[in-house]
Amino acid sequence: MDFITKHMDYAMQCASCRAIEIAEITGRYRETEDFRQEILLLLIRRAPSYNPERGKPTTFISMIAVTAKKRILRRLHRTKNRIITDAIPLP
């Protein structure tokens, strides 16, 4: 059994909590599921780097979820302040 399969319940719970936090901070409640999936995707990508000698699986999952949350919030902040320069003028 691989790492993610073994700890999927905790990973889903952790990703859901972080996604709700992002939605509450940004006010983008309709995108909560997208945030959750993005967090889970990062967890799946990072799962092979888990080293049991360095800590518990729950700590590893929590830290990856927090990192994903920070990345998402940074990205949303950058795109919020972006100036659209390639817009097509309306006739």
C-alpha positions, 0 to 999 in steps of 0.5 A: 500500500502506498503512502497516499492510499494509506493516509487518504482520509487524513489527506482529504480532511486536511486539504478540505480544511485548508481549502475552506480557509483559502475561501474564507480569506479570499471570499471565493467560496465557489472555488473551494473544491478547486482549492481542495483538488490543487492541495491534494495534487501537491500532496500526491506529487510530494508523497514519494519524498516522505521519509519516516525517519524525519517525522510522522505522516500526519505532520508531513501531510499537514505541512504540505497542505500549509505550503499549498495554501500559501502558494495558492494565496500568493498566486491569487494575490498576484493575479488580483493586482495584475493589469490586463494589457491585452484586452480587446476594446469594445466596439 
